[in-house]
Amino acid sequence: MCSVKYQVSLIVALLQICAIFCVREKQDNDAPVVTVKEGKLRGTTYNLVDGSTCYAFRGIPFAKPPVGDLRFKAPLPPTSWKGIRDATNFGDICTQYNSTYQGSEDCLFLNIYTKSLNPNAKIPVMVWIYGGSYYEGSGDFFLPDFLMLHNVMLVTFNYRLDMIGFLSLETPEAPGNAGLKDQVAALRWIQNNIAKFGGDPNSVTLFGESSGASSVTYHMFSPMSAGLFHKVIAQSGVCIHDWAIGRGAKARAFRAGKILGTETNDVQELLNYFKSLEASALTNLTIATLTPDERYRGLPEKFIPVIEKKFPNVEAFITENPVRMLIDGKVNRVPLMLGYNSGEGLIILPDHLTKLDVYNKEPSYYVPLEIAEQITKDQLRDFGDRIKGFYVGNRNITEDDSNTIVDMQTDMHFSYNTQRFAHMYTRLGAPAYLYRFDAVTDLNIIKIALGLTNLKGVSHADELWYLFYNYLNEKPYAEQEKLRDIVYRVTKLWTNFAKTGRPTPDNSLGAIWQPYTTKGKEYFKIDETFVPSHRADKRRIKFWGKLYEEAYLPYVS
């Protein structure tokens, strides 16, 4: 995915620049001041696209800077300050590799957008966790304009990424999941302070996309997160995907150390070496540390959450596999809304086409790692042949099969495990609402940027431009009434859920979105129709369910 990631990273970088330079401020002679537990904050007034205004507070530190000896460790609570702290500008983004900006380790800041500062307003709070494969992104460029049409509060924040956020040496000093523990710290800060901004600490909805979606579902399993949120929306990701569960993290760290200049078998020596390096050196090492199998099996997201070892006096984020925890019912049962885009695999297609010779010769690489770990070598070959045969029959895959490749990649990396999660979660008696996003318009920014508008479906991350406003969707949104209507309806579903735990508490959108059941497998079609349906991608889900069943894994079909 290197070439694809570069294109998407360029979009991310442009958005980060826009976040700094393109915010629309109102002349603020009476700037709002709010007192939180750590001190006073001066915010500003932000002009929304509908002509109204809201209050914006940016760059609020929610934890102590995780620098020096705190690198790789869980964050500590923020320190207090004297006087009034300026909260009109974004703080630094977290260290990451992209073409324009490398960020900083002092990056644990959050941003708040609200229409009321009345402590008794009790506005539902929506907390956004960004995606980016756990190696890039920030909370700064997700602007509130569309969501604020519906009287909610938006909070965004940064968390550590790549090796700095997700190095695991399986030791108390570097157990892993520092980035997820940053997220917990942000949620704790929100519980302590959000009422001061008019928010309701008893109505907090986590929502995220891609790795952000796997993050929000991870919080459903973590004892660290219990009681800090009340609803979850997972867009194009859950924590049971192969790409969301780290494997071989300690060995990968030693490979990274060798690449960076030290060859050692001593964990403490390796840790000290990593602490001695500039933060920017601890980025962009995923591809270089891949094993031969990882180069073709799955997606190249490797500095990611891990199942932690338990250590005395170290608070672990998660110590069991979430699939096992779902089976055992060890999950915080909150209302859940989850789904995927119809053409998630569009973002993977360009890279996949460069490797067709390998996949045609060794279709066993199509077998997901979770299955591959459970079966014999003979079964691995058989499963690979069956996957290839299911999608194209008894022939090689070619570039002419682009739509089929997109379907395959969508299924194996997104849609199947999303439905599987919904199925397993619902079996526990918990409420879940499943969607399939298939709106194809001029707001599908990723698909357009990839130059794949000739293919069917909605790319991974395309739904973001129906939820958040920025300069990339500003022109079509302003010019097309149809797009404004779709944006309103999409954000109405999201904010209804944040307010009530149901995306359609009434028939005001013309249809009722029924919760998923294991029998009916209900889902909602988010396209021009906005209608309920049953059994999304039925034939393809049934095929993958058979493979998981034969591998003696929990399945849905």
Secondary structure, DSSP 4 states (H G I P E B T S, - for coil): -HHHHHHHHHHHHHHHHHHHH---BPP-TT--EEEETTEEEE-EEEE-TTS-EEEEEEEEE-S----GGGTTSPPPPPPP-SSEEE-SS--PPBS---SS---BS---EEEEEES---TT--EEEEEEE--STTTS--STT-B-TTGGGGS-EEEEE----HHHHH---SBTTB-S-HHHHHHHHHHHHHHHHGGGGTEEEEEEEEEEETHHHHHHHHTTT-GGGTTS-SEEEEES--TTSGGGS--SHHHHHHHHHHHHT---S-HHHHHHHHHHS-GGGGSS-TGGG--TTTTTSS-S--S----PPP-TT---S--S-HHHHHHHT-S----EEEEEETBGGGGTHHHHHTTHHHHHH-GGGGS-HHHHTTS-HHHHHHHHHHHHHHHH-SS---GGGHHHHHHHHHIIIIIHHHHHHHHHHHTTT--EEEEEE---STT-HHHHHTT-TTS-S-BTTGGGGGTSB-TTTHHHHHH-HHHHHHHHHHHHHHHHHHHHS-S-SSSTTSS--PPP-TTT-EEEEESSS-EEEESTTHHHHHHHHHHHHHTT-----
